[in-house]
Amino acid sequence: MTSPSKLEQLRDLSVVVADTGDFDAIKRLKPVDCTTNPTLVKKALDLPVYAELIDEQISWAKSQGEVTETLVHEVVDRLTVGVGTKLSGLIKGRVSTEVDADLAFDTAATVAKAKKFIAMYAEAGVPKDRILIKVASTWEGVEACRQLQAEGIDCNCTLIFNPTQAIACAEAGAFLISPFVGRILDWYKAHDQAPATIDDDQGVKFVRGVYGTFKRRGIKTVVMGASFRSTEQIEALAGCDRLTISPDLLDKLDADHGDLPRKLSPVAAESTQHTPVDAAKFKTDVEADPMAKEKLADGIKAFADDLKAVRKTIADRLA
């Protein structure tokens, strides 16, 4: 009898999430949760499985009369929710849906867009407990998360690179945070500080540190390692609450039948007092961390650029 694959072993240790909007990959790999963001919606525009959805939304837009910027934005929102709705039919868990990255520094606009997405999903028959609203972890995003969580809308705070960011999101009541393992490693490698071993990998060390802090403080917020560059990074975080993994790395784990030991385990909470993170501390700590400052800005820009590209594709289709 073949021994279980590393993917099967990982499923016993962590909740496995698919970092993709690829319908066929999700169908094949059966993750618990999945995600949509502008990068993934952009890729989805070329997938045959979404062709009908795209044609439908283009027809709807053409029936609305003059093509305006507002109409193009509306089509992209409808596509985002349409892709998420389709994916929700394949999984048991939740679909993370990203609020526009160009709203990352606007709390009120982020809250409004999140509520709009929740209403659109409800109309499509997907209840809010199947959705995670993904917000960039700027201070404005943290404040939006605080408001949304207070209203029972669960948030995934993304683009986490600094411990203060992680704590602030948890204190705002975030359902889940996504620390970015691979992008942290990328930064250190670009600055000639490549780690000698996987245990020295700065992204791996960061997630292990956040996980340990959350467990010691009794914080309920889920820690979901994201943005992996290798199966070694994933294996080094086996046992983390959740891990969101691209299809190619999921396939590699599925093909490997070696042993996968647990690396992270919850510990008993210690009762200690902490001063809550405020806007001043948040901004000071992120500003003082060159990697976090640069990677947060880059991440927001990359998602905003992809969103712009999706909007341009739709505008061209409507022209």
Sequence and secondary structure as in RCSB ss.txt:
>XXXX:A:sequence
MTSPSKLEQLRDLSVVVADTGDFDAIKRLKPVDCTTNPTLVKKALDLPVYAELIDEQISWAKSQGEVTETLVHEV
VDRLTVGVGTKLSGLIKGRVSTEVDADLAFDTAATVAKAKKFIAMYAEAGVPKDRILIKVASTWEGVEACRQLQA
EGIDCNCTLIFNPTQAIACAEAGAFLISPFVGRILDWYKAHDQAPATIDDDQGVKFVRGVYGTFKRRGIKTVVMG
ASFRSTEQIEALAGCDRLTISPDLLDKLDADHGDLPRKLSPVAAESTQHTPVDAAKFKTDVEADPMAKEKLADGI
KAFADDLKAVRKTIADRLA
>XXXX:A:secstr
     HHHHHHHHSEEEE    HHHHHHH  SEEEE HHHHHHHTT GGGHHHHHHHHHHHHTTSS  HHHHHHH
HHHHHHHHHHHHHTT SS EEEE  GGGTT HHHHHHHHHHHHHHHHHTT  GGGEEEEEE SHHHHHHHHHHHH
TT  EEEEEE SHHHHHHHHHTT SEEEEBHHHHHHHHHHTT   SSGGG HHHHHHHHHHHHHHHHT  SEEEE
B  S HHHHHTTTTSSEEEE HHHHHHHHH  S                    HHHHHHHHHT HHHHHHHHHHH
HHHHHHHHHHHHHHHHHH 
